[in-house]
Amino acid sequence: MQNDEHLSEMLTVREVARLFHIHPNTLRRWSNDGRIRAYRITARGDRRFKREEIVRFLAESNGQGDDEQEAENRQWSRR
């Protein structure tokens, strides 16, 4: 059960690519280059991204401060 809860806090390549408005292969390349951290799951090596790391990445990319990042975190928690 705890494993399922942990995975529900993770986003797929497709979900993150849609958020960033980029092609999934661009996101995979960013992951390979170390720009954004992906966690590999399954024997196939599917990538998953932690929600809080995606929020942090967006905040850093947009130059947002801590207050705006906290607001972004609250928005994620409502979904």
C-alpha positions in Angstrom: 0.0 0.0 0.0 2.7 2.4 0.9 4.4 1.8 -2.5 1.2 2.7 -4.3 0.9 5.9 -2.4 4.5 6.8 -3.2 3.9 6.2 -6.9 0.8 8.3 -6.9 3.0 11.3 -5.9 5.1 10.7 -9.1 4.4 11.9 -12.6 5.0 10.1 -15.9 7.1 11.4 -18.8 3.9 12.3 -20.7 2.4 14.2 -17.7 5.5 16.3 -17.2 6.0 16.9 -20.9 2.5 18.3 -21.1 3.1 20.6 -18.1 6.3 21.9 -19.7 4.8 22.1 -23.2 7.7 20.0 -24.6 8.1 16.8 -26.4 8.6 13.7 -24.2 11.9 13.0 -25.8 13.1 16.5 -24.7 12.2 15.6 -21.2 14.1 12.3 -21.5 17.1 14.1 -22.8 17.0 16.6 -19.9 16.9 13.6 -17.6 19.8 12.0 -19.3 21.8 15.3 -19.1 21.0 15.7 -15.4 18.9 18.8 -15.7 16.0 17.2 -14.0 16.0 14.0 -11.9 14.0 11.0 -12.9 13.5 7.8 -10.9 13.5 4.6 -12.8 10.8 2.0 -12.0 10.0 -1.4 -13.5 12.3 -3.7 -15.2 11.8 -1.7 -18.4 13.2 1.4 -16.7 10.2 3.7 -17.0 10.9 7.2 -15.7 8.9 8.9 -13.0 9.3 12.4 -11.6 8.5 13.6 -8.1 5.9 16.4 -8.0 7.9 18.5 -5.6 11.0 18.4 -7.8 8.9 19.4 -10.8 7.5 22.4 -8.9 11.1 23.3 -7.8 12.4 23.0 -11.4 9.6 25.2 -12.7 10.2 27.8 -9.9 13.9 27.9 -10.7 13.3 28.1 -14.4 10.9 31.0 -13.9 13.0 32.8 -11.2 10.2 32.5 -8.7 10.8 33.2 -5.0 9.9 31.0 -2.1 6.4 32.5 -1.6 5.4 31.8 -5.2 6.9 28.3 -4.9 4.8 27.6 -1.8 1.7 28.8 -3.7 2.6 26.4 -6.6 3.0 23.5 -4.1 -0.5 24.2 -2.7 -1.9 24.1 -6.2 -0.3 20.7 -6.8 -1.8 19.3 -3.6 -5.3 20.2 -4.7 -5.0 17.9 -7.8 
